Amino acid sequence: MNCSPCLAAAIKRHAIECYPNESCGIVVDGEITDEIDGTYIPLENTFEDKRSGFKIERAIYADFAAQKRITAIVHSHPDAYSAPSAHDMSSQIETALPWIIVATNGINCQEPFAFGDQLPMPDLMNRPFRSGVTDCYDAIRHYLKTKAEIELPQIPRSWGWWLEGLDLYEEGLEPYGFRKLPEGTEPQPFDCFLVRIRSKVFNHGGVYIGDGMIYHHIGTLEGAFSPSKLPVIEYGHRWLNHNPVLVRHKSLDGKH
């Protein structure tokens, strides 16, 4: 989700002022519609290593939180990608508030983006690829929630998680009611396919929607944010070369 132009301008201005350190602040008294609006309050970053993290003074945060005025928490990514890290994601889940990140090189900024399950779900088709926000796992998560009322958790992850010891699809699907189907099983709607793309673990997946068609969202292995990469619905035959594994949720057994 994007910010309103005025809010985005204030967030970007503060990020450049703080560079090469991370900026931080909060949005208060805001509204969440098609975008996030509100008043941006820049705050001091009290983290020990300001170039690699941020910390908001607890008393200041507690005061605004007690008044229930906080709409979102904001910080910058100096010289880093425009997507949340695993730590960002776990902290966002812990605060139960939307977070906003802005990537900057100290001269220019990318557009700030907001993430978190407290926000409206992004459109299933009009969603640029962004790791941890609108990537292949979130495409599966949101499609199944919208179309089949199957809930999957958000799992904190950094870009390149498949190279860093996280087995996202094993950890994200099997403990929540999915099971692997025997090889040769005929797929049914809402089954998920998992594949490995230059990886030892499954690092891409999608949803079978019927009649040989699949829904999935693939970016590139070169970047955490690929604004031109949108989800697609296509015939799934080309993915057979990747030896896909099918998994099915327990609520779908015996259906179709």
ChimeraX commands (.cxc) that place a marker at each C-alpha (Angstrom):
marker #1 position 0.00,0.00,0.00 radius 0.5
marker #1 position 1.21,3.49,-0.85 radius 0.5
marker #1 position 1.16,6.68,1.21 radius 0.5
marker #1 position -0.61,9.90,0.31 radius 0.5
marker #1 position 1.63,12.35,-1.58 radius 0.5
marker #1 position 1.98,14.71,1.41 radius 0.5
marker #1 position 2.78,11.90,3.82 radius 0.5
marker #1 position 5.24,10.32,1.40 radius 0.5
marker #1 position 7.04,13.64,0.90 radius 0.5
marker #1 position 7.51,14.12,4.66 radius 0.5
marker #1 position 8.80,10.57,5.13 radius 0.5
marker #1 position 11.25,10.88,2.24 radius 0.5
marker #1 position 12.52,14.25,3.43 radius 0.5
marker #1 position 13.32,12.85,6.88 radius 0.5
marker #1 position 15.00,9.76,5.41 radius 0.5
marker #1 position 17.39,11.92,3.38 radius 0.5
marker #1 position 18.08,14.18,6.37 radius 0.5
marker #1 position 19.09,11.17,8.49 radius 0.5
marker #1 position 21.15,9.36,5.85 radius 0.5
marker #1 position 23.38,7.34,6.20 radius 0.5
marker #1 position 21.55,6.47,9.42 radius 0.5
marker #1 position 18.08,4.99,9.49 radius 0.5
marker #1 position 15.31,7.48,10.04 radius 0.5
marker #1 position 12.31,6.57,12.16 radius 0.5
marker #1 position 8.99,8.07,13.13 radius 0.5
marker #1 position 5.29,7.45,13.42 radius 0.5
marker #1 position 2.18,8.39,11.50 radius 0.5
marker #1 position -0.56,9.64,13.81 radius 0.5
marker #1 position -4.25,10.51,13.46 radius 0.5
marker #1 position -4.35,8.90,10.04 radius 0.5
marker #1 position -6.80,7.16,7.78 radius 0.5
marker #1 position -6.35,3.97,5.80 radius 0.5
marker #1 position -8.37,3.85,2.58 radius 0.5
marker #1 position -6.75,3.19,-0.80 radius 0.5
marker #1 position -3.63,4.75,0.72 radius 0.5
marker #1 position -2.33,5.74,4.14 radius 0.5
marker #1 position -2.75,9.35,5.17 radius 0.5
marker #1 position -2.00,11.17,8.40 radius 0.5
marker #1 position 0.60,13.34,10.10 radius 0.5
marker #1 position 4.20,12.17,10.09 radius 0.5
marker #1 position 6.12,12.79,13.31 radius 0.5
marker #1 position 9.88,12.34,12.85 radius 0.5
marker #1 position 11.55,10.85,15.94 radius 0.5
marker #1 position 15.11,10.34,17.12 radius 0.5
marker #1 position 16.68,7.00,16.33 radius 0.5
marker #1 position 18.15,5.81,19.64 radius 0.5
marker #1 position 19.51,2.49,18.34 radius 0.5
marker #1 position 23.20,1.90,19.06 radius 0.5
marker #1 position 24.12,1.26,15.41 radius 0.5
marker #1 position 21.90,3.73,13.59 radius 0.5
marker #1 position 23.09,2.61,10.17 radius 0.5
marker #1 position 21.71,-0.88,10.61 radius 0.5
marker #1 position 18.62,-0.44,12.76 radius 0.5
marker #1 position 16.30,1.89,14.60 radius 0.5
marker #1 position 14.76,2.25,18.01 radius 0.5
marker #1 position 12.03,4.64,19.13 radius 0.5
marker #1 position 12.19,5.93,22.68 radius 0.5
marker #1 position 9.81,3.75,24.66 radius 0.5
marker #1 position 8.22,6.63,26.61 radius 0.5
marker #1 position 7.38,8.56,23.45 radius 0.5
marker #1 position 5.91,5.51,21.76 radius 0.5
marker #1 position 3.92,4.55,24.86 radius 0.5
marker #1 position 2.41,8.02,25.15 radius 0.5
marker #1 position 1.03,8.01,21.59 radius 0.5
marker #1 position 0.01,4.35,21.88 radius 0.5
marker #1 position -1.93,5.04,25.07 radius 0.5
marker #1 position -3.87,7.70,23.21 radius 0.5
marker #1 position -4.50,5.23,20.35 radius 0.5
marker #1 position -3.21,7.77,17.87 radius 0.5
marker #1 position -0.58,5.69,16.05 radius 0.5
marker #1 position -1.55,4.75,12.52 radius 0.5
marker #1 position 1.79,3.35,11.37 radius 0.5
marker #1 position 5.46,3.01,12.31 radius 0.5
marker #1 position 8.04,4.33,9.84 radius 0.5
marker #1 position 11.72,3.78,9.16 radius 0.5
marker #1 position 14.16,4.02,6.28 radius 0.5
marker #1 position 16.45,1.56,4.54 radius 0.5
marker #1 position 19.67,3.43,3.69 radius 0.5
marker #1 position 21.39,1.84,0.70 radius 0.5
marker #1 position 19.20,-1.23,1.05 radius 0.5
marker #1 position 16.37,-2.84,-0.84 radius 0.5
marker #1 position 12.78,-1.63,-0.88 radius 0.5
marker #1 position 11.32,-4.57,1.02 radius 0.5
marker #1 position 11.10,-5.61,4.68 radius 0.5
marker #1 position 13.73,-7.74,6.36 radius 0.5
marker #1 position 12.79,-10.72,8.51 radius 0.5
marker #1 position 13.36,-8.53,11.57 radius 0.5
marker #1 position 11.07,-5.85,10.13 radius 0.5
marker #1 position 8.37,-8.42,9.52 radius 0.5
marker #1 position 8.56,-10.02,12.96 radius 0.5
marker #1 position 8.56,-6.58,14.64 radius 0.5
marker #1 position 5.58,-5.48,12.56 radius 0.5
marker #1 position 3.65,-8.57,13.61 radius 0.5
marker #1 position 4.57,-7.92,17.25 radius 0.5
marker #1 position 3.34,-4.30,17.18 radius 0.5
marker #1 position 0.12,-5.22,15.31 radius 0.5
marker #1 position 0.38,-1.94,13.42 radius 0.5
marker #1 position 1.15,-1.22,9.76 radius 0.5
marker #1 position 4.78,-0.40,9.05 radius 0.5
marker #1 position 6.09,1.94,6.38 radius 0.5
marker #1 position 9.55,1.60,4.83 radius 0.5
marker #1 position 11.35,4.00,2.52 radius 0.5
marker #1 position 14.57,3.04,0.74 radius 0.5
marker #1 position 17.06,5.85,0.11 radius 0.5
marker #1 position 20.56,6.45,-1.18 radius 0.5
marker #1 position 20.79,9.79,0.59 radius 0.5
marker #1 position 19.93,11.74,-2.56 radius 0.5
marker #1 position 16.72,10.16,-3.77 radius 0.5
marker #1 position 14.12,7.85,-2.27 radius 0.5
marker #1 position 11.95,5.13,-3.64 radius 0.5
marker #1 position 8.27,5.53,-2.86 radius 0.5
marker #1 position 7.45,4.56,0.73 radius 0.5
marker #1 position 5.35,1.42,1.04 radius 0.5
marker #1 position 3.24,0.08,3.88 radius 0.5
marker #1 position 2.80,-3.55,4.88 radius 0.5
marker #1 position 1.02,-5.64,7.50 radius 0.5
marker #1 position -2.13,-7.72,7.74 radius 0.5
marker #1 position -3.89,-4.76,9.36 radius 0.5
marker #1 position -4.09,-3.18,5.89 radius 0.5
marker #1 position -6.62,-4.06,3.19 radius 0.5
marker #1 position -5.52,-7.06,1.18 radius 0.5
marker #1 position -3.86,-6.06,-2.11 radius 0.5
marker #1 position -5.73,-6.81,-5.33 radius 0.5
marker #1 position -4.92,-10.35,-6.44 radius 0.5
marker #1 position -3.75,-9.24,-9.89 radius 0.5
marker #1 position -2.57,-5.62,-9.54 radius 0.5
marker #1 position 0.30,-6.09,-7.08 radius 0.5
marker #1 position 3.93,-5.48,-8.03 radius 0.5
marker #1 position 6.32,-8.10,-6.69 radius 0.5
marker #1 position 7.83,-7.12,-3.34 radius 0.5
marker #1 position 9.54,-9.64,-1.08 radius 0.5
marker #1 position 7.64,-10.25,2.14 radius 0.5
marker #1 position 4.66,-8.13,1.07 radius 0.5
marker #1 position 3.39,-9.21,-2.35 radius 0.5
marker #1 position 5.57,-12.14,-3.35 radius 0.5
marker #1 position 4.76,-15.71,-4.37 radius 0.5
marker #1 position 4.00,-16.85,-0.82 radius 0.5
marker #1 position 1.67,-13.92,-0.19 radius 0.5
marker #1 position -0.03,-14.53,-3.52 radius 0.5
marker #1 position -0.84,-18.06,-2.34 radius 0.5
marker #1 position -1.83,-16.80,1.11 radius 0.5
marker #1 position -4.17,-14.12,-0.20 radius 0.5
marker #1 position -5.67,-16.23,-2.99 radius 0.5
marker #1 position -6.56,-19.07,-0.64 radius 0.5
marker #1 position -8.01,-16.69,1.94 radius 0.5
marker #1 position -10.13,-14.89,-0.66 radius 0.5
marker #1 position -11.27,-17.87,-2.71 radius 0.5
marker #1 position -11.24,-20.80,-0.28 radius 0.5
marker #1 position -11.33,-19.27,3.23 radius 0.5
marker #1 position -8.04,-20.99,4.06 radius 0.5
marker #1 position -5.87,-18.99,6.45 radius 0.5
marker #1 position -2.10,-19.09,6.32 radius 0.5
marker #1 position 0.19,-17.16,8.67 radius 0.5
marker #1 position 2.65,-14.50,7.68 radius 0.5
marker #1 position 6.19,-15.81,8.04 radius 0.5
marker #1 position 9.03,-13.31,8.60 radius 0.5
marker #1 position 11.65,-13.60,5.89 radius 0.5
marker #1 position 14.37,-11.55,4.24 radius 0.5
marker #1 position 15.08,-11.42,0.53 radius 0.5
marker #1 position 17.12,-14.47,-0.38 radius 0.5
marker #1 position 15.55,-16.53,2.41 radius 0.5
marker #1 position 15.99,-19.72,0.33 radius 0.5
marker #1 position 19.77,-19.22,0.55 radius 0.5
marker #1 position 19.76,-18.47,4.27 radius 0.5
marker #1 position 18.41,-21.67,5.78 radius 0.5
marker #1 position 14.67,-20.89,5.74 radius 0.5
marker #1 position 12.45,-23.55,4.19 radius 0.5
marker #1 position 9.49,-21.24,3.75 radius 0.5
marker #1 position 7.07,-23.61,2.08 radius 0.5
marker #1 position 7.73,-26.56,4.35 radius 0.5
marker #1 position 7.42,-24.35,7.42 radius 0.5
marker #1 position 4.58,-22.29,6.02 radius 0.5
marker #1 position 2.30,-24.96,4.61 radius 0.5
marker #1 position 2.73,-28.37,6.24 radius 0.5
marker #1 position 2.15,-27.22,9.85 radius 0.5
marker #1 position -1.07,-25.50,8.80 radius 0.5
marker #1 position -3.01,-28.36,7.33 radius 0.5
marker #1 position -1.29,-29.06,3.98 radius 0.5
marker #1 position 0.00,-32.47,2.94 radius 0.5
marker #1 position 2.05,-33.59,-0.04 radius 0.5
marker #1 position 0.10,-35.49,-2.68 radius 0.5
marker #1 position 1.43,-38.71,-4.22 radius 0.5
marker #1 position 3.20,-38.27,-7.53 radius 0.5
marker #1 position 0.75,-38.49,-10.42 radius 0.5
marker #1 position -2.23,-37.20,-8.41 radius 0.5
marker #1 position -4.68,-35.24,-10.54 radius 0.5
marker #1 position -4.76,-31.66,-9.20 radius 0.5
marker #1 position -7.96,-30.06,-8.03 radius 0.5
marker #1 position -8.77,-26.38,-7.52 radius 0.5
marker #1 position -6.87,-24.77,-4.62 radius 0.5
marker #1 position -4.11,-27.35,-4.63 radius 0.5
marker #1 position -0.73,-25.60,-4.46 radius 0.5
marker #1 position 2.30,-26.42,-6.57 radius 0.5
marker #1 position 5.83,-25.98,-5.25 radius 0.5
marker #1 position 9.02,-25.80,-7.33 radius 0.5
marker #1 position 12.73,-25.17,-6.90 radius 0.5
marker #1 position 14.32,-22.48,-9.04 radius 0.5
marker #1 position 18.10,-22.66,-8.68 radius 0.5
marker #1 position 17.54,-23.60,-5.04 radius 0.5
marker #1 position 17.89,-26.61,-2.74 radius 0.5
marker #1 position 14.52,-25.82,-1.15 radius 0.5
marker #1 position 11.17,-24.94,-2.67 radius 0.5
marker #1 position 11.35,-21.22,-3.40 radius 0.5
marker #1 position 8.35,-20.67,-5.63 radius 0.5
marker #1 position 4.76,-21.77,-5.66 radius 0.5
marker #1 position 1.27,-21.02,-6.86 radius 0.5
marker #1 position -2.32,-22.22,-6.84 radius 0.5
marker #1 position -4.02,-24.56,-9.28 radius 0.5
marker #1 position -7.36,-23.00,-10.27 radius 0.5
marker #1 position -8.71,-25.65,-12.66 radius 0.5
marker #1 position -8.70,-26.52,-16.38 radius 0.5
marker #1 position -4.93,-26.66,-16.43 radius 0.5
marker #1 position -4.59,-23.06,-15.22 radius 0.5
marker #1 position -2.50,-21.76,-12.35 radius 0.5
marker #1 position -2.28,-18.48,-10.43 radius 0.5
marker #1 position 1.17,-17.39,-9.24 radius 0.5
marker #1 position 3.43,-14.39,-8.77 radius 0.5
marker #1 position 7.07,-14.63,-9.78 radius 0.5
marker #1 position 9.64,-11.87,-9.52 radius 0.5
marker #1 position 13.32,-12.18,-10.33 radius 0.5
marker #1 position 16.17,-13.68,-8.36 radius 0.5
marker #1 position 18.06,-10.42,-8.80 radius 0.5
marker #1 position 15.92,-8.06,-6.76 radius 0.5
marker #1 position 13.56,-7.85,-3.79 radius 0.5
marker #1 position 11.32,-5.34,-5.54 radius 0.5
marker #1 position 10.25,-5.83,-9.15 radius 0.5
marker #1 position 7.56,-3.23,-9.97 radius 0.5
marker #1 position 6.98,-4.62,-13.47 radius 0.5
marker #1 position 6.36,-8.16,-12.24 radius 0.5
marker #1 position 2.66,-8.81,-11.63 radius 0.5
marker #1 position 0.79,-12.04,-10.88 radius 0.5
marker #1 position -0.36,-14.14,-13.81 radius 0.5
marker #1 position -2.97,-16.74,-14.60 radius 0.5
marker #1 position -1.57,-19.13,-17.19 radius 0.5
marker #1 position -1.47,-22.73,-18.31 radius 0.5
marker #1 position 0.77,-24.59,-15.92 radius 0.5
marker #1 position 2.40,-27.01,-18.35 radius 0.5
marker #1 position 5.71,-25.10,-18.59 radius 0.5
marker #1 position 6.29,-25.61,-14.87 radius 0.5
marker #1 position 6.29,-29.39,-15.30 radius 0.5
marker #1 position 9.98,-29.05,-16.25 radius 0.5
marker #1 position 10.64,-27.94,-12.65 radius 0.5
marker #1 position 9.31,-31.21,-11.18 radius 0.5
marker #1 position 6.51,-29.59,-9.15 radius 0.5
marker #1 position 5.20,-31.07,-5.94 radius 0.5
marker #1 position 1.50,-30.73,-5.19 radius 0.5
marker #1 position 0.13,-30.07,-1.71 radius 0.5
marker #1 position -3.51,-29.97,-0.59 radius 0.5
marker #1 position -5.20,-28.46,2.44 radius 0.5
marker #1 position -7.05,-30.87,4.70 radius 0.5
marker #1 position -10.30,-28.89,4.31 radius 0.5
marker #1 position -10.34,-29.82,0.60 radius 0.5
marker #1 position -10.13,-33.57,1.02 radius 0.5
marker #1 position -13.10,-35.22,-0.63 radius 0.5
marker #1 position -14.22,-32.05,-2.42 radius 0.5
marker #1 position -14.52,-31.45,-6.17 radius 0.5
marker link #1:1,2 radius 0.2
marker link #1:2,3 radius 0.2
marker link #1:3,4 radius 0.2
marker link #1:4,5 radius 0.2
marker link #1:5,6 radius 0.2
marker link #1:6,7 radius 0.2
marker link #1:7,8 radius 0.2
marker link #1:8,9 radius 0.2
marker link #1:9,10 radius 0.2
marker link #1:10,11 radius 0.2
marker link #1:11,12 radius 0.2
marker link #1:12,13 radius 0.2
marker link #1:13,14 radius 0.2
marker link #1:14,15 radius 0.2
marker link #1:15,16 radius 0.2
marker link #1:16,17 radius 0.2
marker link #1:17,18 radius 0.2
marker link #1:18,19 radius 0.2
marker link #1:19,20 radius 0.2
marker link #1:20,21 radius 0.2
marker link #1:21,22 radius 0.2
marker link #1:22,23 radius 0.2
marker link #1:23,24 radius 0.2
marker link #1:24,25 radius 0.2
marker link #1:25,26 radius 0.2
marker link #1:26,27 radius 0.2
marker link #1:27,28 radius 0.2
marker link #1:28,29 radius 0.2
marker link #1:29,30 radius 0.2
marker link #1:30,31 radius 0.2
marker link #1:31,32 radius 0.2
marker link #1:32,33 radius 0.2
marker link #1:33,34 radius 0.2
marker link #1:34,35 radius 0.2
marker link #1:35,36 radius 0.2
marker link #1:36,37 radius 0.2
marker link #1:37,38 radius 0.2
marker link #1:38,39 radius 0.2
marker link #1:39,40 radius 0.2
marker link #1:40,41 radius 0.2
marker link #1:41,42 radius 0.2
marker link #1:42,43 radius 0.2
marker link #1:43,44 radius 0.2
marker link #1:44,45 radius 0.2
marker link #1:45,46 radius 0.2
marker link #1:46,47 radius 0.2
marker link #1:47,48 radius 0.2
marker link #1:48,49 radius 0.2
marker link #1:49,50 radius 0.2
marker link #1:50,51 radius 0.2
marker link #1:51,52 radius 0.2
marker link #1:52,53 radius 0.2
marker link #1:53,54 radius 0.2
marker link #1:54,55 radius 0.2
marker link #1:55,56 radius 0.2
marker link #1:56,57 radius 0.2
marker link #1:57,58 radius 0.2
marker link #1:58,59 radius 0.2
marker link #1:59,60 radius 0.2
marker link #1:60,61 radius 0.2
marker link #1:61,62 radius 0.2
marker link #1:62,63 radius 0.2
marker link #1:63,64 radius 0.2
marker link #1:64,65 radius 0.2
marker link #1:65,66 radius 0.2
marker link #1:66,67 radius 0.2
marker link #1:67,68 radius 0.2
marker link #1:68,69 radius 0.2
marker link #1:69,70 radius 0.2
marker link #1:70,71 radius 0.2
marker link #1:71,72 radius 0.2
marker link #1:72,73 radius 0.2
marker link #1:73,74 radius 0.2
marker link #1:74,75 radius 0.2
marker link #1:75,76 radius 0.2
marker link #1:76,77 radius 0.2
marker link #1:77,78 radius 0.2
marker link #1:78,79 radius 0.2
marker link #1:79,80 radius 0.2
marker link #1:80,81 radius 0.2
marker link #1:81,82 radius 0.2
marker link #1:82,83 radius 0.2
marker link #1:83,84 radius 0.2
marker link #1:84,85 radius 0.2
marker link #1:85,86 radius 0.2
marker link #1:86,87 radius 0.2
marker link #1:87,88 radius 0.2
marker link #1:88,89 radius 0.2
marker link #1:89,90 radius 0.2
marker link #1:90,91 radius 0.2
marker link #1:91,92 radius 0.2
marker link #1:92,93 radius 0.2
marker link #1:93,94 radius 0.2
marker link #1:94,95 radius 0.2
marker link #1:95,96 radius 0.2
marker link #1:96,97 radius 0.2
marker link #1:97,98 radius 0.2
marker link #1:98,99 radius 0.2
marker link #1:99,100 radius 0.2
marker link #1:100,101 radius 0.2
marker link #1:101,102 radius 0.2
marker link #1:102,103 radius 0.2
marker link #1:103,104 radius 0.2
marker link #1:104,105 radius 0.2
marker link #1:105,106 radius 0.2
marker link #1:106,107 radius 0.2
marker link #1:107,108 radius 0.2
marker link #1:108,109 radius 0.2
marker link #1:109,110 radius 0.2
marker link #1:110,111 radius 0.2
marker link #1:111,112 radius 0.2
marker link #1:112,113 radius 0.2
marker link #1:113,114 radius 0.2
marker link #1:114,115 radius 0.2
marker link #1:115,116 radius 0.2
marker link #1:116,117 radius 0.2
marker link #1:117,118 radius 0.2
marker link #1:118,119 radius 0.2
marker link #1:119,120 radius 0.2
marker link #1:120,121 radius 0.2
marker link #1:121,122 radius 0.2
marker link #1:122,123 radius 0.2
marker link #1:123,124 radius 0.2
marker link #1:124,125 radius 0.2
marker link #1:125,126 radius 0.2
marker link #1:126,127 radius 0.2
marker link #1:127,128 radius 0.2
marker link #1:128,129 radius 0.2
marker link #1:129,130 radius 0.2
marker link #1:130,131 radius 0.2
marker link #1:131,132 radius 0.2
marker link #1:132,133 radius 0.2
marker link #1:133,134 radius 0.2
marker link #1:134,135 radius 0.2
marker link #1:135,136 radius 0.2
marker link #1:136,137 radius 0.2
marker link #1:137,138 radius 0.2
marker link #1:138,139 radius 0.2
marker link #1:139,140 radius 0.2
marker link #1:140,141 radius 0.2
marker link #1:141,142 radius 0.2
marker link #1:142,143 radius 0.2
marker link #1:143,144 radius 0.2
marker link #1:144,145 radius 0.2
marker link #1:145,146 radius 0.2
marker link #1:146,147 radius 0.2
marker link #1:147,148 radius 0.2
marker link #1:148,149 radius 0.2
marker link #1:149,150 radius 0.2
marker link #1:150,151 radius 0.2
marker link #1:151,152 radius 0.2
marker link #1:152,153 radius 0.2
marker link #1:153,154 radius 0.2
marker link #1:154,155 radius 0.2
marker link #1:155,156 radius 0.2
marker link #1:156,157 radius 0.2
marker link #1:157,158 radius 0.2
marker link #1:158,159 radius 0.2
marker link #1:159,160 radius 0.2
marker link #1:160,161 radius 0.2
marker link #1:161,162 radius 0.2
marker link #1:162,163 radius 0.2
marker link #1:163,164 radius 0.2
marker link #1:164,165 radius 0.2
marker link #1:165,166 radius 0.2
marker link #1:166,167 radius 0.2
marker link #1:167,168 radius 0.2
marker link #1:168,169 radius 0.2
marker link #1:169,170 radius 0.2
marker link #1:170,171 radius 0.2
marker link #1:171,172 radius 0.2
marker link #1:172,173 radius 0.2
marker link #1:173,174 radius 0.2
marker link #1:174,175 radius 0.2
marker link #1:175,176 radius 0.2
marker link #1:176,177 radius 0.2
marker link #1:177,178 radius 0.2
marker link #1:178,179 radius 0.2
marker link #1:179,180 radius 0.2
marker link #1:180,181 radius 0.2
marker link #1:181,182 radius 0.2
marker link #1:182,183 radius 0.2
marker link #1:183,184 radius 0.2
marker link #1:184,185 radius 0.2
marker link #1:185,186 radius 0.2
marker link #1:186,187 radius 0.2
marker link #1:187,188 radius 0.2
marker link #1:188,189 radius 0.2
marker link #1:189,190 radius 0.2
marker link #1:190,191 radius 0.2
marker link #1:191,192 radius 0.2
marker link #1:192,193 radius 0.2
marker link #1:193,194 radius 0.2
marker link #1:194,195 radius 0.2
marker link #1:195,196 radius 0.2
marker link #1:196,197 radius 0.2
marker link #1:197,198 radius 0.2
marker link #1:198,199 radius 0.2
marker link #1:199,200 radius 0.2
marker link #1:200,201 radius 0.2
marker link #1:201,202 radius 0.2
marker link #1:202,203 radius 0.2
marker link #1:203,204 radius 0.2
marker link #1:204,205 radius 0.2
marker link #1:205,206 radius 0.2
marker link #1:206,207 radius 0.2
marker link #1:207,208 radius 0.2
marker link #1:208,209 radius 0.2
marker link #1:209,210 radius 0.2
marker link #1:210,211 radius 0.2
marker link #1:211,212 radius 0.2
marker link #1:212,213 radius 0.2
marker link #1:213,214 radius 0.2
marker link #1:214,215 radius 0.2
marker link #1:215,216 radius 0.2
marker link #1:216,217 radius 0.2
marker link #1:217,218 radius 0.2
marker link #1:218,219 radius 0.2
marker link #1:219,220 radius 0.2
marker link #1:220,221 radius 0.2
marker link #1:221,222 radius 0.2
marker link #1:222,223 radius 0.2
marker link #1:223,224 radius 0.2
marker link #1:224,225 radius 0.2
marker link #1:225,226 radius 0.2
marker link #1:226,227 radius 0.2
marker link #1:227,228 radius 0.2
marker link #1:228,229 radius 0.2
marker link #1:229,230 radius 0.2
marker link #1:230,231 radius 0.2
marker link #1:231,232 radius 0.2
marker link #1:232,233 radius 0.2
marker link #1:233,234 radius 0.2
marker link #1:234,235 radius 0.2
marker link #1:235,236 radius 0.2
marker link #1:236,237 radius 0.2
marker link #1:237,238 radius 0.2
marker link #1:238,239 radius 0.2
marker link #1:239,240 radius 0.2
marker link #1:240,241 radius 0.2
marker link #1:241,242 radius 0.2
marker link #1:242,243 radius 0.2
marker link #1:243,244 radius 0.2
marker link #1:244,245 radius 0.2
marker link #1:245,246 radius 0.2
marker link #1:246,247 radius 0.2
marker link #1:247,248 radius 0.2
marker link #1:248,249 radius 0.2
marker link #1:249,250 radius 0.2
marker link #1:250,251 radius 0.2
marker link #1:251,252 radius 0.2
marker link #1:252,253 radius 0.2
marker link #1:253,254 radius 0.2
marker link #1:254,255 radius 0.2
marker link #1:255,256 radius 0.2
view
